[in-house]
Amino acid sequence: MVVADFRRGQPSRCTARSGTIASSRPGRAAIHGTRALVKRPQQENHVLVTGVTPADGQPLLHLTRRISEAGLTIGEARAAVLGSSTWVACHATGSWDAVAKLETALARLGRDEGLVFRLERSVPRALTGDLLPYLVEVVAADRPGALFHLAEFFATRGITIEQLSANRYQAAQTGAEMFQAQATIGIPAKTHIATLRDDFLEFCDAHNLDAIMDPVKF
């Protein structure tokens, strides 16, 4: 029971009984013998889901639907048709409950639809800011090992290939078998760009490649 003394229409003093402590200061909540519970935000968990399925199975549609229904957020996604198959990859984040729900949904999807995806725990990439993004485009007559030599050139110089698309095609004008590749690379900021460009042009001349290497402007 709380007894209040009112003077001039305003409460001036409050006393508490039965173990309840009340404050006469405005805006202060009463304390009832227990500490207030502070709700902490749930930890964000990262997962990578990949799969190679028949192209007519619409794997991107099925995968993104399950991720959305589980309550996870997609940060990055990739999809490509390779031959008669489709390759899909999604990097998503959410709570542990959402990850568990997605695991159950993917298991059911593989059992019912025959679309098998692999889920593995992941971590966010640390952006150091010391890699300069450059775009590389290569066109040449198709020959074995063309992509290997291109990848080897950058790997031996500590340059990462961030994204790559490569294919062979038949030239419409002559029917010649051609090879083309487009890649986004990350060049360490300490690299001397002019020297790297000279080395790359020399490499292209040695392998009879027509290529360009320009900074990404967006």
N, C-alpha and C positions, 0 to 999 in steps of 0.2 A: 504494500500500500504506500502511495506517494502523497505526502502532504505539502501543499504549496501555499505560500503567503502572497496574496495579490495586493499590490498598492498602486493606485492610480491606473488600474486596468492592466498592469504588467506584472508578470511573476518576478519576484525579487529573490526568493530563496526556495530551494527545494531540499527536502531531506528524504533520505531513502530508508526504507525498512525491509525486513525479510531478506537481507543479503543483497539487494539490488542497489547498484551505485549509479546515481544520475548526476549529470553535470549541469550547472546553471549557465554555462557558456553556450551561446547559440551555435548550431552547426556541428556540435560534438555528439556522437552517437553513444548510447548507453552501452556499458560493458556488462555482460551477464555471466561473468565467471569463466568464459571460454575465449580462446584466441580466435580472431577472424581467420578464416581459411583463404589463402591466396591461390587463385587458379593459375597454374603455370601453363604457358603455351606448349602444345605438343611438339615433340622433336620432329623435324622434317627428315624423312628417309628417302634415299635415292635408289632407284632400280633401273636396270637396262633390260629391255625385252626385245629379243631378236627371233626371227623365224624365216625359213625358206619354204614356201608352199607352192602348189600349182597356181599358175597365173589366173585361172578362172575361179579360184576360191575366194577372191576379194579379201585377202588377209588384212589389208589396211583398214577396211571398214570394220571387220570383226574385232581387230585388236583395239582400235581407238574407242570402239563402243564399250568394250569390257573395262578399259582403263577409266573411261568417264564414269561408268556405272559404279566402279569401285570407289570413286571419290579422289582419284589421283589427278595431278596436273601434268600435262605433257610439256616439257621444256624444249626438247628437240625431237625431230622425227625425220627418218629417211626411208625412201621406198624406191625400188628399181625393178624393172622386168629384165631378167637375165635368162635368155633362152626361153624355155617353156615354164619357167618358175618366176616367182616374185619374191624378192628379198625385202624384208621390212625390219626396221629398228626404231624403237622409241625409248627415250630417256624421260622418266617420270618421277615425280616427288609426291609424298603424302605421308600420312600417319602409318603406324605399324598395323593398325586395324585395316586400313585401306589396302596395304600391301598383301596382307593375309587374304583379304576378300578377292583380290586380283589373282592370287595364286590358285584359289579354288575355282574361279571362273575360267582360267586358262586350262586347268586340268579337265574341266567339263567340256570346254571347246575342243580339246584334242580328242576326247572320248566320243563326242557326238558328231562333230564336223570333220574330224580327221586333220585339223589344222594344229600343228604342234609348234609351240613357242617356248623359248628358253628364257627364264627370268633369273637374273642374278643381281645381287646387291652391288651398288655402285657408290661413287662419291662425286661431288661436283668438281669440275675441273678448276684448278687454281690458275687464274689469269694473272700472269706476272707482268704483262705489259712490255716485255722486251722482245717480242716477235713482230716483225713487220709483215703484213699480208701482201703477197704478190700473186698475180695471176699468170699462169703458164699455159700456152696453147701450142700444140705440136701437130703437124700434118706431115705424113711421109708415105712412101710406098710401103705396103705391108710386108713385113718380114719377121721371122721368129726372133723373139727376144727384145723387140722394140720397147715394150713397156718395162721390162726388167732393167734395161740399161738406163732408162729415164729415172726409175726409182732408185737405182744404185747411185746415180750422179748426186742426187740430193741427200741420200742417206749417208754417204761418205763425208759430207760436209756439215752434218749435224742439222740439216734442214728438214722440218717435218712437213709431210703432205697432209694438210687439213681436210681436203676434200678432192675426190678424183672421179672423173668420168672418162672412160676410154672405150672405143669400139672400132671395128673394121667395117668397111663398106666398099661398094663397087661404084666407081666414078661414072656418073650418068653420061658424060661426054665420050669417054674412051673405053669404059669397061674395066679399067685398071683396078686391082685390089689395093685399097688405101687403108691407112691407119691414122686415127686422130685421137688426141687426148687433151683434156682440159683439167687443170688442177689449180687449187688454191694452196699456196705453200706459206709456211711461217719462217721467215729468215731472221736469225738472231740479230738484234740491233747493233751488235759490235762488228758485224760482217761488213767488209768493204764492198759496197754494192757494185762499183765499177769493175773491180777485179772478178767478182762473181759473174757479172754479166759477160765479161770477156771469156771466162772459163766455159760458161754455158754456150756461147756462140761457137767456141772451138769444138766443144763436145758435139754440137749439132752438125757442124761441118764434117766431123769425122764419121758420123752415123748417117749423113745425108738426110738430115731432118730440117724442115722449114718450121721455125718456131719463133715465138715472142715471149718476153717476160716483162710485165709492166706492173706497177703498184696498183693495188685495189683502191679505188677512189671513193668508196662509199662504206 
